Amino acid sequence: MGRLDGKVALISGGARGQGATEAKLFAREGAKVVLGDIRDAEGHQVEAAIRAAGGEATYIHLDVTSDADWVEAVGTATNRYGKLDILVNNAGIVLWKRLEETSEAEWDHLMAVNAKGVFLGTKHAIPALRRAGGGSIVNISSTAGLRGSPGLAAYIATKGAVRLLTKATALEHVKDNIRCNSVHPGGVDTPMVRDAPDDLARQGRTPMGRRAAPEEIAYGVLYLASDESSFMTGSEMVIDGGRTAQ
């Protein structure tokens, strides 16, 4: 038996990196997965890989800043698979700039993807989760949503927003049997983190002396998505190799 047998999951940012790893893991654990991204070629490759391994997946184009795209994404999950049990707000971008170097346009773009995207996904998933009798929302924040760090001002602001939006969502929808938790990874070995400038990469070194493999984060997301975490809501799961212990 898989840990997500009978579940339907929607994952944003599912075309590569952590999102693709989550999608493949969820499918192996029995979920039917809808994965969305703006990288269509890579997203279709993930869908094909899941199907080739015997899983069930559907890729859709999803710009998380678009209200209409989220309506379509949730509709695809419910129309194709009958319901929605899990939402993973995984999509995110980073900006390696200090506050004074950040333009208004860059700030707005980061806020639109990292914060507005979570808001829209949550807003449109909640009615479907409620109709399914409840479910789990997992928001991918960051250790940057827990503490300050120079050179990442706009990114930190967005991830702090995700952290507290998670708690507000949890409290508003606990009576709907909808749980909402946030995951706070440290440095993860994905394309986004590999682009870090050398000085910021050094700041991100952990006591374990390495970056996390995407699978190490995905298993935490799996736990929060599953019924195993049925008494967790509004909580923060930190997976950071000891970074925030310093």
C-alpha positions as CSV (number, residue, x, y, z in Angstrom):
1,M,0.0,0.0,0.0
2,G,1.2,3.5,-0.9
3,R,1.1,6.3,1.6
4,L,-1.2,8.3,-0.7
5,D,-3.4,5.6,-2.1
6,G,-6.7,7.0,-3.4
7,K,-5.5,10.6,-3.1
8,V,-5.4,13.3,-5.9
9,A,-2.7,15.9,-5.6
10,L,-2.0,19.2,-7.4
11,I,1.6,20.4,-7.4
12,S,2.8,23.7,-8.8
13,G,6.3,24.1,-10.1
14,G,6.4,20.5,-11.0
15,A,8.5,20.5,-14.1
16,R,11.9,20.3,-12.5
17,G,13.9,20.3,-9.2
18,Q,12.0,19.8,-6.0
19,G,8.5,19.9,-7.6
20,A,9.4,17.2,-10.1
21,T,10.8,15.0,-7.3
22,E,7.6,15.5,-5.3
23,A,5.4,14.6,-8.2
24,K,7.3,11.4,-8.9
25,L,7.3,10.4,-5.2
26,F,3.6,11.1,-4.8
27,A,2.8,9.0,-7.8
28,R,5.0,6.1,-6.5
29,E,3.0,6.4,-3.2
30,G,-0.3,5.9,-5.0
31,A,-1.5,9.4,-5.7
32,K,-2.9,10.6,-9.0
33,V,-0.9,13.8,-9.7
34,V,-1.6,16.9,-11.6
35,L,1.6,18.9,-12.0
36,G,1.7,22.4,-13.3
37,D,4.5,24.7,-14.5
38,I,5.4,27.2,-17.2
39,R,8.2,25.0,-18.5
40,D,5.9,22.9,-20.7
41,A,8.6,20.6,-22.4
42,E,10.1,19.7,-19.0
43,G,6.7,19.2,-17.5
44,H,5.5,16.8,-20.2
45,Q,8.8,14.8,-19.6
46,V,7.9,14.5,-15.9
47,E,4.4,13.3,-16.8
48,A,5.8,10.8,-19.2
49,A,8.3,9.5,-16.7
50,I,5.6,9.0,-14.1
51,R,3.4,7.1,-16.6
52,A,6.3,5.0,-17.7
53,A,6.9,3.9,-14.1
54,G,3.2,2.9,-13.8
55,G,1.9,6.0,-12.1
56,E,-0.9,8.4,-13.0
57,A,-0.1,12.0,-13.9
58,T,-1.3,14.9,-16.0
59,Y,0.8,17.9,-16.8
60,I,-0.9,21.3,-17.3
61,H,0.5,24.8,-18.1
62,L,0.2,26.8,-14.9
63,D,1.4,30.3,-14.4
64,V,0.8,30.6,-10.6
65,T,0.3,34.4,-11.0
66,S,-2.7,33.8,-13.2
67,D,-6.1,33.4,-11.6
68,A,-7.5,31.7,-14.7
69,D,-4.7,29.2,-14.8
70,W,-5.4,28.1,-11.2
71,V,-9.1,27.7,-12.0
72,E,-8.1,25.5,-14.9
73,A,-5.6,23.5,-12.8
74,V,-8.1,22.7,-10.0
75,G,-10.7,21.9,-12.6
76,T,-8.4,19.5,-14.4
77,A,-7.8,17.6,-11.1
78,T,-11.5,17.4,-10.2
79,N,-12.8,16.7,-13.7
80,R,-10.1,14.1,-14.6
81,Y,-9.7,12.4,-11.3
82,G,-13.0,13.2,-9.5
83,K,-11.7,15.2,-6.6
84,L,-8.8,17.1,-5.0
85,D,-7.2,16.0,-1.7
86,I,-3.8,17.6,-1.7
87,L,-2.3,20.9,-2.9
88,V,1.4,21.6,-2.8
89,N,2.3,25.2,-3.5
90,N,5.8,24.5,-4.6
91,A,6.5,27.0,-7.4
92,G,8.9,29.7,-6.5
93,I,11.7,31.9,-7.8
94,V,14.7,33.6,-6.1
95,L,16.5,37.0,-6.5
96,W,20.1,37.2,-5.4
97,K,20.1,40.9,-4.7
98,R,20.4,43.2,-1.7
99,L,17.6,45.6,-0.9
100,E,19.0,48.7,-2.5
101,E,19.8,46.8,-5.7
102,T,16.3,45.5,-6.1
103,S,14.1,47.3,-8.6
104,E,10.3,47.8,-8.0
105,A,9.6,45.5,-11.0
106,E,11.8,42.7,-9.5
107,W,10.1,43.1,-6.1
108,D,6.7,42.9,-7.7
109,H,7.6,39.9,-9.8
110,L,8.9,38.0,-6.8
111,M,5.9,38.8,-4.7
112,A,3.6,37.7,-7.6
113,V,5.2,34.3,-8.0
114,N,6.1,33.4,-4.4
115,A,3.3,35.0,-2.4
116,K,0.4,35.7,-4.7
117,G,0.8,32.3,-6.3
118,V,0.3,30.6,-3.0
119,F,-2.7,32.8,-2.2
120,L,-4.4,32.0,-5.6
121,G,-3.6,28.3,-5.4
122,T,-5.0,28.1,-1.9
123,K,-8.1,30.2,-2.7
124,H,-9.1,28.0,-5.6
125,A,-8.2,24.6,-4.1
126,I,-10.2,25.2,-0.9
127,P,-13.6,24.6,-2.3
128,A,-12.5,21.4,-4.0
129,L,-10.8,20.2,-0.8
130,R,-13.9,21.0,1.1
131,R,-16.1,19.0,-1.3
132,A,-13.7,16.0,-0.9
133,G,-14.3,16.1,2.9
134,G,-11.0,17.9,3.7
135,G,-7.4,17.6,2.7
136,S,-3.9,18.9,3.1
137,I,-2.2,22.0,1.8
138,V,1.6,22.1,1.9
139,N,3.3,25.4,1.3
140,I,7.0,25.4,0.4
141,S,8.6,28.3,2.3
142,S,12.3,28.4,3.2
143,T,14.6,28.9,6.1
144,A,14.6,32.4,4.6
145,G,11.0,32.7,5.9
146,L,12.3,32.1,9.5
147,R,15.3,34.5,9.7
148,G,17.0,37.3,8.0
149,S,20.0,37.0,5.6
150,P,21.8,39.7,3.6
151,G,21.5,39.7,-0.1
152,L,18.0,38.1,-0.3
153,A,15.7,40.8,0.9
154,A,12.8,40.4,-1.5
155,Y,13.0,36.6,-1.4
156,I,12.9,36.6,2.4
157,A,9.9,38.9,2.4
158,T,8.0,36.5,0.1
159,K,8.9,33.4,2.1
160,G,7.9,35.1,5.4
161,A,4.6,35.9,3.8
162,V,4.1,32.2,2.9
163,R,4.9,31.2,6.5
164,L,2.2,33.4,8.0
165,L,-0.4,32.8,5.2
166,T,0.0,29.1,6.1
167,K,-1.0,29.8,9.7
168,A,-4.0,32.0,8.7
169,T,-5.2,29.4,6.3
170,A,-4.9,26.6,8.9
171,L,-7.0,28.5,11.4
172,E,-9.6,29.6,8.9
173,H,-10.2,26.1,7.5
174,V,-9.6,23.8,10.4
175,K,-13.4,23.2,10.7
176,D,-13.4,22.2,7.0
177,N,-11.0,19.4,7.9
178,I,-8.4,21.2,5.7
179,R,-4.9,21.2,7.2
180,C,-2.2,23.6,6.0
181,N,1.5,23.4,6.9
182,S,4.7,25.0,5.7
183,V,8.0,23.4,4.8
184,H,11.2,25.3,5.3
185,P,14.1,23.8,3.4
186,G,17.7,25.0,3.7
187,G,19.9,24.9,0.6
188,V,18.6,22.2,-1.8
189,D,20.6,20.9,-4.7
190,T,18.3,22.2,-7.4
191,P,19.0,24.5,-10.4
192,M,17.6,27.5,-8.5
193,V,20.1,27.2,-5.6
194,R,23.0,26.3,-7.9
195,D,22.8,29.8,-9.4
196,A,23.6,31.4,-6.0
197,P,26.6,33.9,-6.0
198,D,29.6,32.5,-4.2
199,D,29.4,34.8,-1.2
200,L,25.7,33.9,-0.6
201,A,26.4,30.2,-1.2
202,R,29.0,30.4,1.6
203,Q,26.5,32.0,3.9
204,G,24.1,29.1,3.2
205,R,26.5,26.4,4.4
206,T,25.0,24.1,6.9
207,P,26.5,22.2,9.9
208,M,26.0,19.0,7.8
209,G,28.4,20.6,5.2
210,R,26.2,19.9,2.1
211,R,23.0,20.8,0.4
212,A,19.9,18.6,0.7
213,A,19.0,16.2,-2.1
214,P,15.5,17.1,-3.4
215,E,14.3,13.7,-2.1
216,E,15.1,14.7,1.4
217,I,12.7,17.6,1.2
218,A,10.1,15.6,-0.8
219,Y,9.7,13.0,2.0
220,G,8.8,15.8,4.4
221,V,6.2,17.1,2.0
222,L,4.9,13.6,1.6
223,Y,4.4,13.2,5.3
224,L,2.5,16.5,5.5
225,A,0.4,15.5,2.5
226,S,-0.5,12.2,4.0
227,D,-2.9,11.2,6.7
228,E,0.1,10.4,8.9
229,S,0.2,14.1,9.8
230,S,-3.4,14.3,10.7
231,F,-2.8,16.3,13.9
232,M,-0.6,18.8,12.3
233,T,-1.9,22.2,11.0
234,G,-0.4,25.6,11.0
235,S,3.0,24.1,11.7
236,E,6.5,24.6,10.3
237,M,8.6,21.7,9.2
238,V,12.2,22.7,9.0
239,I,14.5,20.5,6.9
240,D,17.8,22.4,6.8
241,G,20.8,20.3,7.9
242,G,21.0,22.3,11.1
243,R,21.2,25.8,9.5
244,T,18.7,27.4,11.8
245,A,20.2,25.8,14.9
246,Q,23.3,28.0,14.6
